[in-house]
Amino acid sequence: MRHIPQRKTLLAFSALLVLGTIGGCASHNASNGGQAGAAPAATHSAQTHSAQTHSAQRQTFFMVHHQNGRLYAMTDPKLYLGLLENGEVPLTRTRIGAGPAGETVIFGITKADSKKLDKPTDAERIFDGKFGEVGAFYGEVVRNGRFHVFGEWKDFQDYLRNKEITFTYTEVGTGPKGETVIYALNKVTKKKGRPLALVEQFKRLRSK
């Protein structure tokens, strides 16, 4: 595994919450995916236009609490699935002792990311609580052998703040290797029954 070291930095408190224990109430209710943000106006400055266009794009985020005691975070689905299948990521940036209990945090990066050593990746910005708002969102956190699936950025942000998922829909044995899959819901989506769209996103990611 090729490591591209990065100087250890202090993490924002909100970022550490993503590493906390996932809890919440079992709930047989539904969820929809996040909604895409509005397109930027043509009259905006180039900088504003770029920022809003980025926000309108679909954002993904994946975190794995690995059995080797390390924490892995990334935004690229291929890197994430490769980690789950092979237990490693080809290119990484590492923060030694950056976890809440002093664990090593490893960020999976793409070849394009590796050429921008002076800029944090999206995964690092999300982990540090510096990403801001996004449009459509899909994320997974693997912890204690379970998949925790998020379809809305606000739900994930609530998890960062509270260290738990308030409303959930749990399916036992529906993971790729028979794991339990826990879908994050909210006050609106919990009223709609089984989160069909989110379940489909979970399956579609693996069908690729």
ChimeraX attribute file (.defattr): number of C-alpha atoms within 10 A of each C-alpha:
attribute: neighborCount
match mode: 1-to-1
recipient: residues
	/A:1	8
	/A:2	9
	/A:3	15
	/A:4	13
	/A:5	13
	/A:6	14
	/A:7	9
	/A:8	11
	/A:9	11
	/A:10	9
	/A:11	15
	/A:12	12
	/A:13	13
	/A:14	19
	/A:15	21
	/A:16	19
	/A:17	21
	/A:18	24
	/A:19	20
	/A:20	16
	/A:21	13
	/A:22	20
	/A:23	14
	/A:24	16
	/A:25	12
	/A:26	14
	/A:27	19
	/A:28	18
	/A:29	22
	/A:30	25
	/A:31	27
	/A:32	20
	/A:33	20
	/A:34	20
	/A:35	15
	/A:36	14
	/A:37	17
	/A:38	12
	/A:39	13
	/A:40	17
	/A:41	11
	/A:42	8
	/A:43	8
	/A:44	11
	/A:45	10
	/A:46	10
	/A:47	9
	/A:48	13
	/A:49	16
	/A:50	13
	/A:51	11
	/A:52	20
	/A:53	17
	/A:54	16
	/A:55	21
	/A:56	20
	/A:57	16
	/A:58	15
	/A:59	18
	/A:60	20
	/A:61	21
	/A:62	23
	/A:63	24
	/A:64	22
	/A:65	17
	/A:66	16
	/A:67	11
	/A:68	7
	/A:69	10
	/A:70	16
	/A:71	21
	/A:72	25
	/A:73	24
	/A:74	26
	/A:75	23
	/A:76	17
	/A:77	16
	/A:78	15
	/A:79	20
	/A:80	23
	/A:81	17
	/A:82	13
	/A:83	17
	/A:84	14
	/A:85	9
	/A:86	9
	/A:87	12
	/A:88	16
	/A:89	23
	/A:90	14
	/A:91	18
	/A:92	25
	/A:93	24
	/A:94	19
	/A:95	20
	/A:96	17
	/A:97	14
	/A:98	18
	/A:99	17
	/A:100	16
	/A:101	9
	/A:102	11
	/A:103	14
	/A:104	17
	/A:105	22
	/A:106	25
	/A:107	25
	/A:108	27
	/A:109	24
	/A:110	18
	/A:111	10
	/A:112	8
	/A:113	17
	/A:114	15
	/A:115	9
	/A:116	10
	/A:117	12
	/A:118	9
	/A:119	11
	/A:120	14
	/A:121	22
	/A:122	20
	/A:123	22
	/A:124	22
	/A:125	14
	/A:126	20
	/A:127	25
	/A:128	19
	/A:129	19
	/A:130	13
	/A:131	14
	/A:132	10
	/A:133	14
	/A:134	22
	/A:135	19
	/A:136	19
	/A:137	23
	/A:138	21
	/A:139	19
	/A:140	23
	/A:141	21
	/A:142	18
	/A:143	18
	/A:144	12
	/A:145	15
	/A:146	17
	/A:147	21
	/A:148	22
	/A:149	24
	/A:150	30
	/A:151	27
	/A:152	23
	/A:153	22
	/A:154	15
	/A:155	18
	/A:156	24
	/A:157	19
	/A:158	15
	/A:159	22
	/A:160	22
	/A:161	15
	/A:162	17
	/A:163	20
	/A:164	19
	/A:165	24
	/A:166	19
	/A:167	23
	/A:168	27
	/A:169	23
	/A:170	20
	/A:171	15
	/A:172	11
	/A:173	12
	/A:174	15
	/A:175	16
	/A:176	12
	/A:177	7
	/A:178	11
	/A:179	14
	/A:180	17
	/A:181	24
	/A:182	27
	/A:183	28
	/A:184	30
	/A:185	30
	/A:186	19
	/A:187	12
	/A:188	11
	/A:189	18
	/A:190	20
	/A:191	15
	/A:192	15
	/A:193	13
	/A:194	20
	/A:195	23
	/A:196	14
	/A:197	13
	/A:198	23
	/A:199	21
	/A:200	10
	/A:201	15
	/A:202	22
	/A:203	13
	/A:204	10
	/A:205	11
	/A:206	11
	/A:207	7
	/A:208	8
